[in-house]
Amino acid sequence: MVAPSILSGNFADMGAEVKNMTEIGADLIHVDVMDGVFVPNLTFGFKMIKDLRPLTKTPFDVHLMITEPIRYVERFAESGADIVTVHYETGTADIADTLAKIRKSGAKCGLAVNPDTPIDSVIPYLGGLDMILVMTVFPGFGGQKFIDGSLGRIARAAELRDRYAPSALIEADGGINADNAAAIAAAGCDILVAGNAVFGAADRRAAIEHIRRAE
């Protein structure tokens, strides 16, 4: 599956961008929420998601790069997020409670790990996860290069998923394009997040298909 990241879209016409992603066959729409504290960038919040929600039936894959996500996950679910993913690096003290809160809100829950976080860190939470998000760049900005060594991390995540949470999905985010998509999928990835590779393409529909069908 391909999840275009609207972080790479036109902020002045985000409604049109979401409609376009729907029309050209995106499987999900990836929404990067950043607070300027957990990562050095600011993006969108509840209202934008709520305003965009009526424009498409394509699932919203909301990636929270924020501190204290437990305070906000319910509001993101209420605003229209179908999947809410939080970061392991926000602190282990309340991760289990945060994931439980996401599930109670009716959204699916994901746990993201940064490139320098051991993949095995997710093991205590696998029983309650719908998705493991393997960051293949350091979060905060689009347009970065896929980090060498990420394929092994994706493969390890898939191995853990198969052992502990067979229904969970593996998602990779960062530096993904048609040139590396096949290798990423072969490592065990189910959802490929693509930003500039889709939004920067002259033919966005073809870009999605090239990523989806890469060999």
Buried (B, 14 or more C-beta within 10 A) or exposed (E): BBBBBBBBBEEEEBEEBBBBBBEBEBBBBBBBBBBEEBBEBEBBBBEBBBBBBEBBEBBBBBBBBBBBBBEBBBBBBBBBBBBBBBBBBBEEEBBEEBBBBBBEBEBBBBBBBBBEBEBEBBEEBBEBBBBBBBBBBEBBBBEBEBBEEBBEBBBBBBEBBEEBBEEBBBBBBBBBBBEBBEBBBEBBBBBBBBBBBBBBBEEBBEBBBBBBEBE
